[in-house]
Structures are given as structure tokens and as C-alpha cells.
Amino acid sequence: MKITVFGATGGTGLELLRQGLERAHDVTAVVRDAGRLPADLRDRLDVLEADIMNPDAIAPAVAGRDAVLSAMGSRERGPTTVQTAGITSIVAAMRREGTRRLLMVSAAGLEADAGDGPFTRYVLKPLIVQRLFRHSYADLARAEQLLRGGTGVDWTIVRPARLTDAGRTGTYRTARDLSVRGGLSTTRADVADCMLELIGDRTSVGHVVSVAS
């Protein structure tokens, strides 16, 4: 397949690049600075240096793609609009180019639901996690709402548990429109594997898929 990765120099983004290449996909990385890409990947990718917030600038990277994957993240601890503005720009470019499939990384801590155990649902998420990451989660929530609001793209939101760099386990669990019970962490490699598997899963369109290792 032909896929494009935004947030390509982050931990999950790099895993998407590596695993996409392992699967023999045609991979495009959209970055601000190509120098931040590892040397062993740079020559095997199509790379576009562009401002993600500019739909005109990123349009060439989404044109003719089978799927667009967003692994964007914010390093800001204060108020931020990185996710919302980024998804808005990506969707605008995709609609202009007629590209439909979009997968976006969000976060499992964003919402407590019936899939969580009592402690996670009533204590860990609302009283600790959501307060600690309140600004970035507010931005993620707005980005999710934008997708749910009718964007004309075939979206899937992927919500991983706390991210680690432990490597691919191959035994991760998923849940649709619910949290994974007892899923406290997941590896970035497992998230990437899950996202690449979901590209062709039409039953996941319009749904949230939670992931835990």
C-alpha cells in the first residue's frame, strides 16, 4: 500500500515507518526537519519537509495514498492546539485530494468507560491521569470531536494505554469503543502494528480502537 505518516519522527511514528517498510509498503514521512529521521530510514522513504498546519503544503503527501496515519503528539504541558490544528489541516488536504482513509493516535486515558475496572474508572483516570494531562487531553478530545463531526474521511481513532519502548510483543489486546480491561501500558511498536493492521479493516471505520500490550 501507499501510506503517509505524520508525526513521523516521534516514537510511534518511527515504528510506523519501520514496520510499514517491513511490510513492503510505499511510505511517505511528513516532517519539519528531515535531519531528525534516522539515517537507516531516510533513503528508503519518500520524505516531505512541510508545515503540517498548511493544507496546501501537505497535499502532495496525501494525494493518491491508500491511508494517512497521524502519530502526532504535543510536548507542551500547557494549553495546546497541536492535535486539533494538525487534524484539521490533514483532513482539509485529504478532502481536497480525494483521499479517504485516516487513522489517528489518541490516548486511552482520555475517557473512563465500562471497559475499565473500578479503580481505573473512578480513581486513576479521572483523578490522576486526566488532571496530569488535562491540556493535551483537551486538545485530543477536540481533535476526536472534529473527526466524529462528519469530515468526509473514513477515520479510526486508536487509543493506546501508557506508551513504552519495550518493543513489539505480538500479543497486544484491543477493544472497540471501550477501554481494554486491565490495560495499563502498551508498546509503541504494538501500536504501530495495530494501526497498520487496521488500515484494511473496514469494520473499524468510525470507531475507537483501544490497544494494550
Disulfide bonds with the S-S distance in Angstrom:
none
